[in-house]
Amino acid sequence: MVNAEDTALIYAINRTDAWWQHVGANLGFDRYVVVSDVRGAADRDVVDDFNAEYARQYKLADVRLRTLTTAQLTDIIARCRLLRWLPAKQARCMVAAMEAAFNRVLDETRPSVVLSFPIDRYVSDVLERLARGRGIPYVELTASLVSGKCMLMYRGQLIKTSPLPADEQLDEQVRVIANPSFTPSYVQVSKRYTRRRWLKIFCYFRLRGWGFKLISWVKRDPRSLHYLDAQSFLGHKPRLRDLRTLDLIDWDWRDSLQRFPKAKRVFFGLQLFPEASIDYWLANIELIDYENLLVRAATAFSEQGYLVLVKDHPSQFGFRQHELIDRLKRLPNVVFLPYEVSGNEAVSLVDTNFTLTGTLGLQSALLGLTSIVSPTYYVTEGDFLPFAEPSEIDSLPERAQRWQGALELPQRQRHILGSLLEGSFEGDYFSFRGFRRATPPASVAILAKNLGNQLRKVIEYGVR
C-alpha cells in the first residue's frame, strides 16, 4: 500500500490515458495514478479485479455490497445509459464488481483528490460515490463556454476557484458570448443532413458495434462498458426505421411563424440523448426521464396557445429515434425544424426558450429571453426561470408570461458571465484530441499546472 499524502487519482476514459498521464506528471503533486477500466491502459486497470468479483457476485442469490447502499445501487443503474438496458442481475453484479475493484484502488493509492472528465455512466459514478464516502473530493474537468478555458464541476454544479474577473475581461466575454451569432467551440455543425449521410452514420456505428464485440472477446473483457455501450441491442440505439425522422421535418415551418406573435413562440432545442449532463447533473432523478418530460412541457405550451419550435441537436443526426418526434408532432402547433436551421436563428424568433442542461439555456438568457432551465452550472439567481420538479412543468407557460428578470439585460449578462468566469481557468481542454506521447504540445503542461492550482484549492476548501 502506498503511503500517499499528496496523490492525485485520475480516472481516464478510453484512449485518454496517455494524455492524463502527461497532465498528472505536470500537476505539481508528489504522486499521480491514472486508472482505467480498459485492459492494459493507464498506470493501472481494474479489469481483472472487476471480472473476478463479477463472477463471485453472479453466483450469489443477490449482490453483497461493501460500501454502497441498496438505494445508491438503484440510483446508479437508473442513471447509466448502459446498465438500465441490461438484465437486472447483470447490472447489479456489474455495479458490485466495480465497487470492489475501485475500493481496492482507493485502498492502494489513498489519494487526496480524484479527478476525471464529467461523470458519464456507472464506472465514474461508482468511483465518485466511493471517494465521497471516504471524504475525498472528486472533481470533473470540462471545457468552459469561455474559449481557451476549462472549468471544474461536481455533478453539474460549477466549482468556483477563481477570483472575480476584472471589468475589462468581463466586458470582452459579454461582447463575445452574448453575441447572437456565438456558437460554443465544442458544438459540431454540419451542413450536410442528407439521407445518404444518415445511412452512412447508421452503418458505420452498426459495424463499429460488431467490431467492439469481437475486441471484447479477444481482450477477455465481455462486460467492458466501452465495448457494451456500442452494441445495438441497447434500447436507445437508432434502428433503420428511424430514418423516418427526416420525413417529419416541416420544411414550410416559416409559414407557421406568421400566425403567432413572438411572445407566443417557444423554442425547444433538443439535447443529445442519452446524455451525461441529463443523467448526472440533475439531482432529482425524476427529471432524467427526458423524453416524457419534454413531451409534457411541449403539451403545456401547446395548450396555452404557443407555437412550439422543435429543433434537433446537430450531433444527434443519425441517432434520434423517431418516436419522440412523432409524439411531439401529434400536439397542435408543434413544428420540427430542418437540421440546417441553426439554434441561433431559432432563438432569435422566440421570446421563451426551454431546455434542461443545454447551453442554449445560457445563450438565450444572455440574449434577453425568458430562459426556462433545470438547475445546472450556469444558472444564477434572478436571471433564469428554473424548475426542479416535474410537477412544475404544467405551470411553466403561465410563469413564463409573468417572468421578469431581476436585472436589466446588460447587468444580467455581466452577472451570468461573471459567475461563469469565477469557475473558469486557462487551459486547452481539447488538447487530448490527437495527443501523442512522443510530441506533447506545450499547452498540456500549461493546463496541468493551472489545474493543479485549482485542485489545491479544492482540497483546502472543498467542492461545496
N, C-alpha and C positions, 0 to 999 in steps of 0.2 A: 504494500500500500504506500502511495506517495504522500509524504507529509507536505501538503501544498497550501501555504497560507496565501499565495498570490498566483492562483491559477485561473485562467480563462478556459472554460469548456465550450467548444463550438460544435454545434450540430450542422453538418453540411448535407444538403440535398445532392442528388446525383449529379456528378460532373462539375461540382464546385469545390471539391475538397482541396485541390491544388491552390486555388485562389485563396481559400480560407487559411490554408497553411501559411501562405505569404503574408496575409493580413495578421494572423496570430503572431508571427515572428516579429512583427513591427508594432505590436500593440503597446509594448513597454511593460508587459507583465513578466514576472520571473519565469513562468511556465505557461504553455498553452497546449491543449489537447483537442484535436479535431476528430470527432466521432461520426460515423456514418452507418446507415442501415443497408449499405451496398457492399457485397463481399469484396474484400481486397482493397477497399478505398480508405483514404484518410490515414490518420495515425492508428486508429483502432476501429474495427467494425463490430457490430453486435450480432451478426448473422448466426454464428454457431450457438451463441448463448440463447438467442431467440428461438431457434429451431429446436434445441434440446428442451427448453422449457415448454414450448408449444406441444411437443409430443407427450410430455408428462401431464400437462393440463388436460389434453384431449382424452386421456384415459379416465379422468375423473368424471363423476356424475355432473358436477358443475365446477367452475373455476374457483381456485382459492387465491384470493388477493392478499398481498402482503402489506401494502401501503394504501392503495386506493380504496375508496368506499364503493359499495354497490351503486349508490346514486351517481358517483363520478363515472363508473363504468358505463352506465346507461347514457350519460351525457356525452361521453367520448364517442360512443358508437353513433349516436344521433347526429353529431356534428361532422363526422367523417364521410366524405363522398364515396369512399370505398367501402367501409365497414357496413354502412346502412343497407347495402345491397347484397351482402354476403349472408349465408345461413347463420342463424343466431349463435349456434355453438362455436362455429369457426371464428366469428367476430369476437366473441367473448374470450376465447382462448388466445387470439392474437393480441388483444389488449393485455391480458395477464402475462403473456410471454414477453411483451415489450417492457412491461413494468419490471419484471425480474431482470431483464438484460440491462436496462438503464439504471436500476438500483445498484447493480454491480459496478457500472461505470462511475457512478457518483461516489460509491464507497472507495473506489480505487483512486480517483482524481481529487476528491474533496475540493471542488472549485469554489472560488469566491464570487464568480458570476458565470451565468450560462447565456450564450449568445447564439442566435440563428437568424435566418430570414424569417419573414412573418409565418406564424404557425399555419400550416397547411396540411390537414389530415392528421391522423391519430398519432403518428410517431412523435412529432414535436409536441403535440398536445399532452401526451403522457409524460414526456421529459419535463415540460413546464410544470405540470402538477406535482411531480416528484420533487423538483427543485424548490418549488414554493413551500412544500411540506417540510423541507429542511431549512427554510429561511434563507435560501439562496436566490438572489434576484435573477430573473430571466427577462432578457430584453430581445426585441426583434428589430433588425436593421432593414430599412427600406428606403426607397427614393422619396425625397421631398418634392412637393409640387414646384418648389423653387429650383430652377435649373442649376445644376452643379452642386447640389446639396443633398445630404442624407438626413434621415431622422430616425430616432428610436421610438418604438411603441411597445405597449404592453396590452395585448388583446384589443387592438383597435383604438387605444387611448394614447394620446401624444405624451411622451416624456419630455418635459421642458428642462433642458440642461444649459441653455444659452441665455445670455442677458437680453434685456430689451433692445431691439435694434435701434440704431441711430436713425434720425429723421430722414437723412438722405438715402439710406438703404431702404427704408420703408417706402419712400416716395418712388424709388426705382421699381420695386416689386409691384406696387399698385399700378404703375404705368404698364408693366409687362403682363401681369397675371389678370388684372381687371379689364384687359382689352377684350372686346367681343370676339376677336379672331384667335385668341390664345388657345393652344392645344397642348396638353401635358406631353413631356418628352417620351413618356412610356406608352402613349396611345399610338397604336399602329393603324395607319389609314391606308386603305387600298381603293383604287378607283375601278377595279375590275370585279364586278359582282355578277358573274355570268353562271349559267347552268353548268357549263364546262368546268369552270373553276370549282363550283360546289362539288361536282362529281370527282374532280381531281383530289380535293381535300378529303372527301369521304373514302376514296380508295386508298389513299396514302395511309390514313390512320387505321384502316382495317388491316392492311399489310403490316403496319408497324406493330399492331397488337399481336398478330401471329408470330412476328419475329421475336417480340419480347417473351412470348410464351416459350419459344424454343430456347432462348437465352436462359430463362429461369430454370429450365431442366438441366442445361449444360452447367450452370453455376450451382446446382443443387440448392436452389432457393425458391421453391414454388409459391411461397406465400409472401414474397417481397412486395411491399407497397408499390414500388416503382414499376414492376412488371405487371402486377394485377391491375393497377389503375388504367392500364392501356387496353384492357380487354373489353370487347364489345358487349358482353353479357350484362355489364353494369347498366342499371335502368336509366341513367341519364344520357347514355351514349346515343348519337344520332343513328337513324335507320334510313335505308334507301328511300322509304316513303316520305321522309322529312324534306325531300326536295320540293314537296308541296308548299313549303314555306314561301318560296319565291312566287307561287301563284296567288298568294294572299296579299301581295303588295298593292296598295292603292296608288296607281300612277296618276290619277286625277285628283290627288289629295289637296292641291291648291284651291280647287273649286270649293271645297268644304269650308275653307277659311272665311270666305265672303259671308257665310251665314251666321258667323259668331263673332262678337266683338272680342278684342284681345283680352279683356278682363274675364271672358268666359272660355278661355282656352288654357289647357293644362298639358304639360309635356311629361311623358313617361319614357325616359331613356332607359331601356333595358340594360341590365348588367350581365356580366359573364355569369353563367350558372351551370353547374355548381361553382361556387366561388368562395375562397377562403375569407374574404372580407365580410361576407354574409354569415358564414358558418361560425367564425371565431371572433369577430369583432362585436357581435351583438350578444350581450349577456343574457337577455331574455330569449330562451330557446324557442319560444313560440313565434318569434319574428323570423326565424330562419326558414320557415315554410314559405319560401319566396314566391312561388307561382300563385298559390292560393291567396296570399296576402295581396299580391299585385292585382289579381282579378277583383278582389274585394274593394280595393281602393279605386280602381277604374270604374267599378259599378257605382260607387258612391258619387263620383264626379259626374258620371253619365246621367244619373238620376236627378242631379241638381242642374241639368241643362248645360253642362260643359261639353266642348269639343275636346276629345282626348287624343292627342297626337302621340303615337307609339313609334319608337324607333329602336331597332336592334343595335347592339354593340357591334362595331365593325369586326372585332376579333371573335365574335360568336358566329360569324358567317360559316356555314357548313357544319355547325354543331347544334343549332337550335332545333328542338323538337317542335313539330308544327302544332301540337295540341294547345300550347299556351296561346299562340296567335289566333287559333280558331276560337278559343274561349273569349278572348278579348274582342274579337270582331263580331261576335254574336251580340254584343252590347250596342245600344244605339249611340251614334255619334262618336264612334271609335274608328280612327284611320291608322293604317300601318304604312309608315313612310318607306320609300325606297332606301336601300342601303347607301346609295350615293349621296343622300342628303346628310349634311354634316350636323352634328349635335349643336354646334354654334348657331347655325341657321335656324334650327328648330327652336332653340331657346329664345332667339330674337323675336319669335312670332307669338309668344305667350306671356302671361303675367305670373303664372304659377308653374313651379317645377316640382315633381315628385320623384324621390329616389330613396334608397336605403343608405348605402355607404359610398356610392359612386361620386367621382369628382365633379360631375355635373351639378350636384347639390351645392358644392362650394362655388363653382363658377357662376351659377345662377344667382346666388346671394351677392356675389361681388358685382353683378350687373344690375342689382336693384330689384330682382324678382322676389316673390314670396317663395322661399325655398323650404319645402317640406322634407325632412330628413329624419333618420333614426340617429341615436347617439353615436357619434364617431369622432375621429381625431380632430377634425377641423371645425367642429361646432362650438360657437361661442355664444354666451348668453345674450339674448335680445336681438340676435342677428338672423336667426333661423326659426322656423316653426317646427319644433321637434315632436316626435311621438315615440313612445317606448313600450306601448302595449297594443296588441291587435284590436282591443276594444275601442281604441281611439280612432280607428280608421274611418268609421262611418261618419264621424263628425268633422273630418278634415276639410271638406268643401266649405262648410259654414265658417269654420275657423279661418280658412284662407281668405274668405271675403272680408273678415273683420281685422285681419292681422296687419299691424303696422310695426315696422322696426323701431327699436329704441333710439337709433341714431340716424342722422341724415346720411345719405349714401357715401360721401367722402369719408366721414368718420367711421362708418360701418366697414368700409373697405380696409381702413387702417387698423381697426380693431381686430378683424379676422386675420389679416396677413401678419400683424404684429404677433399674434398668438402663434401662428404657424412658424414664424421665424425664431421664436423662443425655443422651439423644438427642432430646429434645423442647424446643421453644421456642414462645413466644407467637406466634400468628398465625392469621388466619381463612383457612384453606386454600380453603374453598368460596366465597370472595368472587369467584372467576372466573365463577361461575354468574350469568347475567343482568347481567354487568358492562357499564356504559355509560361510554364515554369522557368524555361531557359532564358526568356526575354521578358521579364515582368516590367510593365510600364511604371514609371515613377509615381504615377497618380495613385497606385495601390498603396504604396508606403505612406503617402500623404494622408489618404483616407484612414489607414490603420492608426497612424499617430493621433489624428483628431478623434477617432473612435475610442482609442484607449483613454483619452482625456475625459470623454463623456462617460465611459464605463466607471472611471474612478468616482465621478460624481454620483452615479447610480449606486455604487457600493456604499458610499458615505451617507447619502440622503434617502436611498430607496427609490422605488418606481412609482410611488403614490404621493 
